[in-house]
Amino acid sequence: MTLRLTDDEQTALRERAAAEGASMQEVARRAIRDYVARSEHRDRVGAAATRILDVHADAIERLGR
């Protein structure tokens, strides 16, 4: 896989890696893992909210009156 970054993105990544004492590759890989974890969490929260709304739709409707 080849990751193409803009000049600004590459500079920011290089600076972040230097500040953390890590390689640019490790910082990029960590960012990808964090992004995937947050996305999966968001999906789980959305599914749980949908279930709650379905299960308690009648009560929510009554509260809205």
DAZIDA-V615205 format. One record per residue. N is the residue number from 1. PHI is phi as a letter, one per 30 degrees, with the letter a starting at -180 (none if undefined). BURIAL is I if it has 9 or more other ideal C-beta (glycine too) atoms within 8 Angstrom, else O. Layout:
BEGIN
n: [N & N]
phi: [PHI & PHI]
burial: [BURIAL & BURIAL]
END
This chain:
BEGIN
n: [1 & 2 & 3 & 4 & 5 & 6 & 7 & 8 & 9 & 10 & 11 & 12 & 13 & 14 & 15 & 16 & 17 & 18 & 19 & 20 & 21 & 22 & 23 & 24 & 25 & 26 & 27 & 28 & 29 & 30 & 31 & 32 & 33 & 34 & 35 & 36 & 37 & 38 & 39 & 40 & 41 & 42 & 43 & 44 & 45 & 46 & 47 & 48 & 49 & 50 & 51 & 52 & 53 & 54 & 55 & 56 & 57 & 58 & 59 & 60 & 61 & 62 & 63 & 64 & 65]
phi: [none & c & c & c & c & d & e & d & d & d & d & d & d & d & d & d & d & d & d & c & i & b & d & d & d & d & d & d & d & d & d & d & d & d & d & d & d & d & d & d & d & e & d & d & d & d & d & d & d & d & d & d & d & d & d & c & e & d & d & d & d & d & d & d & d]
burial: [O & O & O & O & O & O & O & O & O & I & O & O & I & I & O & I & I & O & O & O & O & O & O & I & O & I & I & I & O & I & O & O & O & O & O & O & O & O & O & O & O & O & O & O & O & O & O & O & O & O & O & O & I & O & O & O & O & O & O & I & O & O & O & O & O]
END
